Amino acid sequence: MDKYHQLIKFIRNAYSTPEAFIPLHEPRFSGNEKAYVADAIDSTFVSSVGEYVNRFEQMMCDITGAKYAIATVNGTSALHVALQLAGVEKGDEVITQALSFIATANAINYTGARPVFLDVDRHTMGLSPVTLELWLKKNVELKEVKAGSSQSNTQSQPFNKITGRRIAAIVPMHTFGHPVELDDIIEIANRYNIPVVEDAAESLGSYYKNEHTGTRGILGAFSFNGNKTVTCGGGGAIVTNDEKLARIAKHITTTAKVPHPYEYTHDMVGYNYRMPNLNAALACAQLENLKDFVINKRNWANKLEQFCQNHELDFIKEPGNTKSNYWLNAICLKNRDERDKVLKLLNKEGVMCRPIWTLLYKMPMYADCFRDEQTNAQWLEDRIVNIPSSVI
Ligand SMILES: *Cc1c(COP(=O)(O)O)cnc(C)c1O
C-alpha cells in the first residue's frame, strides 16, 4: 500500500468510518444546542433581539479577552463593518493576502476600497511582515492631511505613491487557524499609521503569544459558518477593545435606529447585519464546547503529524509562539501534479479533501488589483491540501 492509501486508512480508522463518506469539516452538536434553540422558540424571540444574543456577545468577550463583542449575521458582514469602522472609505486601498477565502476581498470591496495583495510567509500561510515592510517602504509616503474641522489639526496618513490612493487598513488572515506574525505586522502598521483589522474568521480558539487572535488589531472578525470550528448555521462577531467603535458597530449592524419607544428614526446608513436570537442560541451552546473541541482537534492534528512524519509527508504545524485551533489540517505536497493526484485519489475514495484557495487575484473581479510577485502564495497554492478535520 502506498502512503496515500495508508493515509486514507488512518483517517478512516480515526473517524471509525470504514466505508462511508468522510467530510472535510462537519459540525458537532453534542451539548445544549437543542435545549437552547427550543428555549428561543418557546420565548418567541427568534429574530433580531433576545437574551441569547446578549449572552453570545458576553461569551465572546470571555473567550477572546476582548472588551466588546458584537454579534453579526455572518463573518463577511463582521469584516465589512470592521473595515468601515477602521476608517476605510471609497477610493482607498486595503492591504491583504491573495491566499484567502473570497470573503476577505469581498468585504474590502463592499466599502468601496480595493484590495492590494501582498505575499504570505510559507510557515504561517498568512501575510508576510517582511514583504509588508519592504512594500510600504518602496511604495508608500506619509502625507500631512487636514483632520477634523480645525485648520491647525493635521494627521499624517499613508498614500500609495503610484496610485495616489490612501492605504486605509491592513487585513491579515489567520489561515486554517494558524496565527500570523501579529507583533511584527502591527509594529510596522503603527509606523505607517495604518490600522490593522484581523480576519480571524478561521481562528476562534487560536492564540498568538497567549493572546486570542482577533484582539491585537483595532478590530477583529470571526465567523460561525457551518464549516468553522463552531457554528450557529450562519453567524459572525466583531471584537474590539475600543468602546466607541463597539458602540458604533452595534448601532450600524442594527439598522442605526435611534432608541425610541415607538418612532422609527435612523441617524446613518445602517445594515441589517443582526444575528438572529435563534442562531445565537445555537452559538451559545457551541461556544460552551469550544475548549473541548479545540483539545480534540489539536489531538487529532498531533496524530496526523506523527503519521506524516512516519510516512514522508509534510504536515503543516502551528507557527512558533502560537497555539492553533487546527481548524483545517493541511499537508504540503511535492508539486502541483502530486497535489492533483492526492485530491483525485482521496475524493474518489470518499475521504474529502480540498486544495487551498485559488489566489484571489485570479478571480475576474480582482484581476486588476495591485499584487506583488506572490511567490510563496503561488508555491502554497500548488501544494497545500486540506484533509478531514472534524471533531472526532
Ligand atoms: C469563513 C470565512 C469568512 C467569512 O465568513 P462567513 O461567515 O462565511 O461570511 C471570512 N474570511 C475567511 C478567511 C473565512 O474563512
The ligand as an SDF file (V2000), in Angstrom:
LIG
                    3D

 15 15  0  0  0  0  0  0  0  0999 V2000
  -15.3580   31.8110    6.6300 C   0  0  0  0  0  0  0  0  0  0  0  0
  -14.5260   32.9780    6.2900 C   0  0  0  0  0  0  0  0  0  0  0  0
  -15.0450   34.2840    6.1920 C   0  0  0  0  0  0  0  0  0  0  0  0
  -16.4910   34.6340    6.1240 C   0  0  0  0  0  0  0  0  0  0  0  0
  -17.3350   34.0810    6.9830 O   0  0  0  0  0  0  0  0  0  0  0  0
  -18.8750   33.8110    6.6000 P   0  0  0  0  0  0  0  0  0  0  0  0
  -19.4460   33.5950    7.9570 O   0  0  0  0  0  0  0  0  0  0  0  0
  -18.8990   32.6030    5.7390 O   0  0  0  0  0  0  0  0  0  0  0  0
  -19.4110   35.0300    5.9440 O   0  0  0  0  0  0  0  0  0  0  0  0
  -14.1840   35.3500    6.0050 C   0  0  0  0  0  0  0  0  0  0  0  0
  -12.8680   35.1540    5.8720 N   0  0  0  0  0  0  0  0  0  0  0  0
  -12.3200   33.9240    5.9140 C   0  0  0  0  0  0  0  0  0  0  0  0
  -10.8660   33.7960    5.7550 C   0  0  0  0  0  0  0  0  0  0  0  0
  -13.1340   32.7990    6.1150 C   0  0  0  0  0  0  0  0  0  0  0  0
  -12.5770   31.5910    6.1300 O   0  0  0  0  0  0  0  0  0  0  0  0
  1  2  1  0
  2  3  1  0
  2 14  2  0
  3  4  1  0
  3 10  2  0
  4  5  1  0
  5  6  1  0
  6  7  2  0
  6  8  1  0
  6  9  1  0
 10 11  1  0
 11 12  2  0
 12 13  1  0
 12 14  1  0
 14 15  1  0
M  END
$$$$
